[in-house]
Amino acid sequence: MPLDATASGLFPIAPTPFTPDGAIDHGSVETLIGRYLAAGATGVTVLGIMGEAPKLEPEEALALTARFIKGFGALPVIVGVSAPGFAAMRALARTVTERGAAGVMIAPPPALRTDDQITGYYRQAVEAIGSDIPFVIQDYPLTLSVQMTPKVIRQIVEENPSCVMLKHEDWPGLEKISALRGFQEEGTMRPISILTGNGGLFLDFEMERGADGAMTGYAFPEMLGDVVRLQREGRREEAHDLFDAHLPLLRYEQQQGVGLAVRKYVLMRRGFIASDAQRKPAPALSVAARAEVDYLLARLARQDERARL
């Protein structure tokens, strides 16, 4: 089924599992899919920034996407198709959609600076991939350096009916969520799904501001799903208590440069993937860093049994 504005819940951003020699670990891909489904995922996103998409050959990217589409069955798979040029974006978007992807995610290139440049880029991107493919705006200024105001996002949504979701990763960004939901309430923007990223670092309050769920890759996807569920059920204190227990590890994983290395190390320790290898070029965790992560896991296990390894 195509992605639509009602999408909600937990959409993990899937890392790409590699063997120590740099090959895709297909066995770990299957394990990862199973663990995500067991964690309550309502969809998944592949070929994102944390999926090391630029390091994959085109055939590898398509094969990886196909495995997730098959493994997730009727649940939606979103595919990152951001590319320097529209030809590559169109080819990937059309191919993955034909193979069963529910939608695609498009990030703005870092060179965009003005509001007109940003809105014009998304108009051209839709012209390139086709207005029949649902797409997600990726708003991640900390990495992409493109600043989108709520009014710019509203303009993109209103000009492009195929836009059905915002991946919200601004920081600070709580007021942006409130502004967008305010536009919807006053009738100046049609409803869209808002899923949030940043490793889940602000998920506790993002849900209270109107987010529909999480689209990120923290190494405990079960916690993300639980926080989303508890907030929806009105169990605010329980949601915050669980979130607070994970916050030290969340913070550690959000370090620039080594965040993916931390995430993959924890996923390996938890049995989601067999190796924490990344494709080169990539930073590695030092012995001291691994010891710090192990310490944080041990402390977390006092509050959450799922961290007991």
ChimeraX attribute file (.defattr): number of C-alpha atoms within 10 A of each C-alpha:
attribute: neighborCount
match mode: 1-to-1
recipient: residues
	/A:1	11
	/A:2	16
	/A:3	24
	/A:4	19
	/A:5	18
	/A:6	13
	/A:7	19
	/A:8	20
	/A:9	23
	/A:10	29
	/A:11	30
	/A:12	28
	/A:13	25
	/A:14	24
	/A:15	24
	/A:16	28
	/A:17	27
	/A:18	21
	/A:19	18
	/A:20	14
	/A:21	10
	/A:22	12
	/A:23	14
	/A:24	19
	/A:25	18
	/A:26	17
	/A:27	13
	/A:28	20
	/A:29	23
	/A:30	15
	/A:31	15
	/A:32	23
	/A:33	21
	/A:34	15
	/A:35	17
	/A:36	22
	/A:37	20
	/A:38	11
	/A:39	18
	/A:40	16
	/A:41	25
	/A:42	20
	/A:43	26
	/A:44	24
	/A:45	25
	/A:46	27
	/A:47	25
	/A:48	24
	/A:49	16
	/A:50	17
	/A:51	20
	/A:52	19
	/A:53	19
	/A:54	13
	/A:55	14
	/A:56	17
	/A:57	10
	/A:58	13
	/A:59	9
	/A:60	14
	/A:61	19
	/A:62	17
	/A:63	14
	/A:64	18
	/A:65	23
	/A:66	17
	/A:67	14
	/A:68	25
	/A:69	25
	/A:70	15
	/A:71	17
	/A:72	19
	/A:73	11
	/A:74	13
	/A:75	21
	/A:76	24
	/A:77	29
	/A:78	30
	/A:79	28
	/A:80	24
	/A:81	25
	/A:82	25
	/A:83	16
	/A:84	9
	/A:85	11
	/A:86	17
	/A:87	13
	/A:88	15
	/A:89	20
	/A:90	19
	/A:91	13
	/A:92	22
	/A:93	25
	/A:94	18
	/A:95	13
	/A:96	23
	/A:97	19
	/A:98	10
	/A:99	13
	/A:100	20
	/A:101	27
	/A:102	23
	/A:103	28
	/A:104	29
	/A:105	23
	/A:106	23
	/A:107	21
	/A:108	25
	/A:109	16
	/A:110	12
	/A:111	11
	/A:112	17
	/A:113	13
	/A:114	13
	/A:115	17
	/A:116	10
	/A:117	13
	/A:118	21
	/A:119	22
	/A:120	13
	/A:121	16
	/A:122	20
	/A:123	15
	/A:124	12
	/A:125	21
	/A:126	21
	/A:127	13
	/A:128	18
	/A:129	22
	/A:130	14
	/A:131	15
	/A:132	13
	/A:133	20
	/A:134	25
	/A:135	30
	/A:136	28
	/A:137	21
	/A:138	23
	/A:139	24
	/A:140	20
	/A:141	17
	/A:142	13
	/A:143	12
	/A:144	15
	/A:145	15
	/A:146	20
	/A:147	19
	/A:148	20
	/A:149	15
	/A:150	17
	/A:151	15
	/A:152	16
	/A:153	20
	/A:154	21
	/A:155	16
	/A:156	21
	/A:157	23
	/A:158	14
	/A:159	13
	/A:160	18
	/A:161	15
	/A:162	21
	/A:163	26
	/A:164	23
	/A:165	27
	/A:166	23
	/A:167	24
	/A:168	25
	/A:169	24
	/A:170	22
	/A:171	15
	/A:172	9
	/A:173	14
	/A:174	20
	/A:175	14
	/A:176	19
	/A:177	22
	/A:178	17
	/A:179	18
	/A:180	23
	/A:181	21
	/A:182	14
	/A:183	17
	/A:184	15
	/A:185	12
	/A:186	9
	/A:187	10
	/A:188	13
	/A:189	19
	/A:190	17
	/A:191	17
	/A:192	21
	/A:193	21
	/A:194	27
	/A:195	27
	/A:196	29
	/A:197	26
	/A:198	22
	/A:199	24
	/A:200	25
	/A:201	23
	/A:202	19
	/A:203	25
	/A:204	22
	/A:205	15
	/A:206	25
	/A:207	23
	/A:208	17
	/A:209	17
	/A:210	18
	/A:211	25
	/A:212	23
	/A:213	29
	/A:214	30
	/A:215	29
	/A:216	26
	/A:217	26
	/A:218	28
	/A:219	24
	/A:220	20
	/A:221	26
	/A:222	20
	/A:223	20
	/A:224	31
	/A:225	20
	/A:226	19
	/A:227	28
	/A:228	24
	/A:229	17
	/A:230	18
	/A:231	20
	/A:232	16
	/A:233	10
	/A:234	11
	/A:235	12
	/A:236	15
	/A:237	11
	/A:238	14
	/A:239	23
	/A:240	17
	/A:241	13
	/A:242	18
	/A:243	21
	/A:244	15
	/A:245	17
	/A:246	23
	/A:247	15
	/A:248	16
	/A:249	25
	/A:250	23
	/A:251	13
	/A:252	17
	/A:253	25
	/A:254	18
	/A:255	12
	/A:256	9
	/A:257	12
	/A:258	16
	/A:259	20
	/A:260	27
	/A:261	21
	/A:262	24
	/A:263	25
	/A:264	25
	/A:265	24
	/A:266	24
	/A:267	20
	/A:268	18
	/A:269	18
	/A:270	16
	/A:271	15
	/A:272	22
	/A:273	27
	/A:274	22
	/A:275	18
	/A:276	22
	/A:277	23
	/A:278	25
	/A:279	18
	/A:280	9
	/A:281	7
	/A:282	13
	/A:283	13
	/A:284	17
	/A:285	17
	/A:286	9
	/A:287	8
	/A:288	9
	/A:289	14
	/A:290	16
	/A:291	12
	/A:292	14
	/A:293	20
	/A:294	17
	/A:295	13
	/A:296	17
	/A:297	21
	/A:298	16
	/A:299	17
	/A:300	20
	/A:301	16
	/A:302	12
	/A:303	15
	/A:304	15
	/A:305	10
	/A:306	14
	/A:307	18
	/A:308	13
	/A:309	11
